[in-house]
Amino acid sequence: MKKSNLTKSLVFVSLIVFITSCAPGGEKFVEQTAGFWMGLWHGFISFFTFIISLFKDNVGIYEINNNGGWYNFGFILGVSFFFSGGAKGSCRRRR
């Protein structure tokens, strides 16, 4: 493996670990409720937490201890930012 490929691989793995380190908690983390900003973050990293949740039972995609509407709004907004919100599908080229 070339040195540049090894470096790219290490950076990629480090980035994935960094992104998923703030995954939604479970019932044991009830110190404070998650609000809009945590919903936005959890929505943005939802793809990565979904992959991890397939292999680990204690990782969830959605924060159980949230404040309701604002968390939901942030979560949906974060998911739409990550997955482009369908913006690419609406910009088709006309021939």
N, C-alpha and C positions, 0 to 999 in steps of 0.2 A: 504494500500500500504506500502510495506516495505521501510525502510529508504534508502536502497541502490537503489531500483527502482526509488524512488523519486529523488535521487541525479543524477542518470543516465538520467532521463527524463529532469531535469533542465539543465544538461550539454549539452544534445542533442539540446534542444530548444535554448540555448545560442549560440551554435555553428552555428545553422542555421541562427539565427539573425545576427551573426558576418559575416558569409560568404556572405549573401545577402545584407549587408549594402553598398556594393560597386557595386551595379547593374548598368547596362548601363543607362545613362541619356537620356533625351528627347531633344527637340529643345530648351528648355529654358536654357540649360546648354551649352553655346557655348564659354566658356572661352578659352579652348585650345582643339585641336583635339586629339583624342585617337590614340595612336600608337601601336607598337608591344606588349609592356608589358601589356597595358590595354586590348588589344585583347586576349592575353593569359589568363588573369584573367577572362575576360567576357566569354571566351570559357569554362574555368574550372567551373564556377558557372552557366553555361547555364541551367542545369537541374533544379536548384533551382529557377532561375529567370523565367523559363517557368511555373513552378507550380504557382508562385506568379502572373504572368501575366494573368493566367486564371481568377483570382479574382479581379485584379486591372487593370484599363484601362491605367494608366499612367506609367506602368512598361513595358519596352521592353527587348527583349533578346539581340538585336544587337544594338550597339551604332551608331546613325545616323551621328554624327559629328566625323568621323574618317579620317585617312590619306590615305585610300585606300589599296594598296597591302600588306603593312606590318601589318596593323590591321587584314586584312583577314587571313594572314598566322598565326598570333598569335592566332586568334580565332579558326581556324581549329586545330592548334596544341594543344590548351587548351582543346577543345572538345575531341580530340583523347587521351589525357592524362587521362581525367576523365572517358571516356568510354573504356579504354584499347586499343583503336585503332585496334581492331580485332586480337590482339596478342594471346588472349586465344583461338580463333577459329582455329588458324593455328597450335597449339600445341596439336594435338589429339594423344591419345595413340593408338599404333598399337597393334592389338591382334595377 
